């Protein structure tokens, strides 16, 4: 299978939501993946961040997505690491990612992450952060192999345990 990795457009939202719903339904542990709604995803196509998609050239379907968020103050993961106001203004959150079951094993999460990092304005965003459930070894390994480091484990999103990872481009 071949894939095109690209920035998502409004016409991709239904495909992104389909992958997200599959991930929500099929995750081994419901605490591992928190699905977003369509309004949240659409908002990231219009300035709150952006979304990268992997599109299968064989089927033309969205095979996976990687959502990047420019966080508002209260949702900025830098607070967990006691960042000061200047540091907080330079945080981008690698918010959520999923790959459809039939497309797993093609390295898509890593390829989408790399594409997302290339699109970031590195003069504005140079603290890249994400959260991963402590037991989700696949996602954790993927992020660590791309230079992210676990800096803390905390309860996030209404009490769910999460490793907080950071990649500093400074």
C-alpha positions in Angstrom: 0.0 0.0 0.0 1.1 3.5 -0.7 0.1 6.6 1.2 0.1 10.4 0.7 0.9 12.3 4.0 -0.6 15.8 3.8 -2.3 18.5 5.7 -6.0 17.8 6.1 -8.8 19.8 4.5 -12.4 20.3 5.4 -13.4 17.5 3.0 -11.3 15.1 5.2 -13.3 15.6 8.4 -15.7 12.6 7.8 -12.7 10.3 7.1 -10.9 11.6 10.2 -14.0 11.0 12.4 -14.3 7.5 11.0 -10.8 6.6 12.0 -11.3 8.3 15.4 -14.5 6.3 16.0 -12.8 3.1 15.1 -9.9 3.9 17.4 -12.4 4.7 20.3 -14.3 1.4 19.7 -11.3 -0.9 19.3 -8.8 0.5 21.9 -7.7 -2.2 24.4 -8.3 0.1 27.3 -10.9 3.0 27.0 -8.6 5.2 29.0 -5.9 5.0 26.3 -7.8 7.1 23.7 -10.1 10.0 24.2 -12.1 10.7 21.1 -12.9 14.3 20.0 -16.0 15.5 18.4 -16.4 16.8 14.8 -16.5 20.4 16.0 -13.2 20.1 17.8 -11.6 18.5 14.7 -13.0 21.1 12.3 -11.7 23.9 14.6 -8.2 22.6 14.1 -8.6 23.1 10.3 -9.4 26.8 11.0 -6.7 28.1 13.2 -6.6 26.3 16.5 -3.9 24.0 15.0 -3.9 21.7 12.1 -4.4 18.0 11.2 -2.1 15.7 9.2 -3.7 12.8 7.4 -2.4 9.7 5.7 -4.5 8.9 2.6 -4.2 5.5 1.1 -3.7 5.8 -2.6 -5.2 2.4 -3.3 -8.6 3.2 -1.7 -8.5 7.0 -1.5 -9.6 6.6 2.2 -8.2 8.4 5.2 -6.0 5.8 6.8 -4.9 7.9 9.8 -4.7 11.3 11.3 -2.4 13.3 13.6 -4.0 16.4 15.3 -1.8 19.3 16.4 -3.2 21.8 18.8 -2.1 25.4 19.6 -3.3 25.3 23.2 -5.3 27.9 25.0 -3.9 28.8 28.4 -5.9 26.3 30.6 -5.1 23.3 28.3 -1.4 24.1 27.8 0.6 21.0 28.9 3.5 23.3 29.9 1.6 24.0 33.1 2.4 20.5 34.3 6.1 21.2 33.9 5.8 24.6 35.6 6.6 26.6 32.5 6.7 30.3 32.8 4.5 32.6 30.6 7.1 33.0 27.9 7.6 29.2 27.7 3.9 28.6 27.6 3.5 30.8 24.6 5.8 28.5 22.6 4.1 25.1 23.3 2.4 23.1 20.6 0.5 20.0 21.6 0.8 16.9 19.5 -2.8 16.1 20.6 -4.1 12.9 19.2 -3.3 10.3 16.5 -4.9 7.2 15.2 -4.4 4.8 12.3 -7.2 2.6 11.0 -6.8 -1.1 11.8 -6.3 -2.3 8.2 -3.5 0.3 7.7 -1.5 -0.4 10.9 2.1 -1.6 10.4 3.0 0.9 7.8 4.8 3.4 10.1 2.0 6.0 9.5 2.0 7.5 13.0 5.7 8.3 12.8 5.4 9.6 9.2 2.5 11.9 10.2 4.3 13.1 13.2 7.4 14.0 11.1 5.1 15.8 8.6 3.4 17.7 11.5 6.8 18.8 12.9 7.9 20.1 9.5 4.7 22.3 9.3 5.2 23.9 12.7 6.5 27.5 12.8 9.7 26.7 14.7 10.2 30.4 15.6 6.8 30.3 17.4 6.5 26.7 18.6 9.6 25.0 19.9 8.3 23.1 22.9 6.4 20.1 21.5 4.4 18.2 24.0 2.0 15.3 24.2 0.3 12.9 26.6 0.2 9.1 26.5 -1.4 6.6 28.8 1.4 5.0 30.8 0.5 1.5 29.5 0.3 2.5 25.8 3.8 1.2 25.0 3.4 1.4 21.2 2.6 5.2 21.2 5.1 5.9 23.9 7.9 4.1 21.9 6.9 5.9 18.8 7.1 9.3 20.4 10.3 8.5 22.2 11.9 7.3 19.0 11.2 10.8 17.6 13.0 12.6 20.5 10.1 13.1 23.0 11.0 12.4 26.6 8.7 11.6 29.5 9.0 14.4 32.0 6.2 13.6 34.4 3.2 11.4 35.0 0.1 13.1 36.1 -3.7 12.9 36.0 -5.2 14.7 33.1 -8.5 15.0 31.2 -10.7 14.6 34.2 -8.5 12.2 36.1 -6.9 9.9 33.5 -3.3 8.9 34.1 -0.9 10.2 31.4 2.8 10.5 30.8 3.6 14.0 29.8 6.3 14.0 27.1 8.4 16.9 25.8 10.6 17.5 22.8 12.4 20.8 22.9 13.6 22.3 19.7 15.4 25.1 21.4 
